[in-house]
Amino acid sequence: MSASAAASALLAITRVDVASYVDTLFTVYIALIIVRIVLSWVPRMPYHPVLRAVVGFVGDVTDPYLNLFRRIIPPVRIGPAALDLSPIVGIFLLVIVRSIVVALIAG
């Protein structure tokens, strides 16, 4: 690949393409948070290496972000259980930030 071909390939990427890519990244992260919510409802499953790796990955990716909100918002007690509101607040904030960032990138 020549230098001019590489330069023209880079010029083919527009602001809209970058905005679409960033929007997709936000969407994937929101989906991971939703998967984290669903996994918190499922009781611990028998040990399976692949399943454990997937659950560990989802937790490792989403917990640092959600822990920011867990420090501020305590769980709501509902009888013997507690409802963690941090994923709801986290998704709400991500949706707002996504719309602002994508609009700024797209111009």
GILIN-V96724 format. One record per backbone hydrogen bond with DSSP energy under -0.5 kcal/mol. CO is the residue of the C=O (numbers start at 1). NH is the residue of the N-H. E is the energy in kcal/mol with one decimal. If there is no record, write none. Layout:
co->CO nh->NH e->E
co->CO nh->NH e->E
This chain:
co->2 nh->6 e->-2.1
co->3 nh->7 e->-2.3
co->4 nh->8 e->-2.3
co->5 nh->9 e->-1.9
co->6 nh->10 e->-1.9
co->7 nh->11 e->-2.0
co->8 nh->12 e->-1.0
co->10 nh->13 e->-1.1
co->12 nh->14 e->-0.6
co->14 nh->18 e->-2.0
co->15 nh->19 e->-2.6
co->16 nh->20 e->-2.4
co->17 nh->21 e->-2.1
co->18 nh->22 e->-2.6
co->19 nh->23 e->-2.4
co->20 nh->24 e->-2.1
co->21 nh->25 e->-2.1
co->22 nh->26 e->-2.2
co->23 nh->27 e->-2.2
co->24 nh->28 e->-2.5
co->25 nh->29 e->-2.1
co->26 nh->30 e->-2.4
co->27 nh->31 e->-2.3
co->28 nh->32 e->-2.2
co->29 nh->33 e->-1.9
co->30 nh->34 e->-2.1
co->31 nh->35 e->-2.4
co->32 nh->36 e->-2.1
co->33 nh->37 e->-2.0
co->34 nh->38 e->-2.3
co->35 nh->39 e->-2.6
co->36 nh->40 e->-1.4
co->37 nh->41 e->-0.8
co->38 nh->41 e->-0.9
co->38 nh->42 e->-1.0
co->48 nh->52 e->-3.0
co->49 nh->53 e->-1.9
co->50 nh->54 e->-2.3
co->51 nh->55 e->-2.6
co->52 nh->56 e->-2.4
co->53 nh->57 e->-2.4
co->54 nh->58 e->-2.5
co->55 nh->59 e->-2.2
co->56 nh->60 e->-2.7
co->57 nh->61 e->-2.1
co->58 nh->62 e->-2.2
co->59 nh->63 e->-2.4
co->62 nh->66 e->-2.4
co->63 nh->67 e->-2.7
co->64 nh->68 e->-0.7
co->65 nh->68 e->-0.8
co->65 nh->69 e->-0.6
co->66 nh->69 e->-0.6
co->66 nh->70 e->-1.9
co->67 nh->71 e->-1.4
co->69 nh->73 e->-3.3
co->72 nh->74 e->-0.7
co->75 nh->77 e->-0.5
co->76 nh->83 e->-3.1
co->78 nh->81 e->-1.8
co->81 nh->78 e->-2.8
co->82 nh->84 e->-0.6
co->83 nh->76 e->-2.7
co->83 nh->85 e->-0.7
co->85 nh->89 e->-2.1
co->86 nh->90 e->-2.8
co->87 nh->91 e->-2.6
co->88 nh->92 e->-2.3
co->89 nh->93 e->-2.5
co->90 nh->94 e->-2.3
co->91 nh->95 e->-2.4
co->92 nh->96 e->-1.7
co->93 nh->97 e->-2.7
co->94 nh->98 e->-2.9
co->95 nh->99 e->-2.0
co->96 nh->100 e->-1.9
co->97 nh->101 e->-3.0
co->98 nh->102 e->-2.7
co->99 nh->103 e->-1.7
co->100 nh->104 e->-2.2
co->101 nh->105 e->-2.4
co->102 nh->106 e->-2.6
co->103 nh->107 e->-1.3
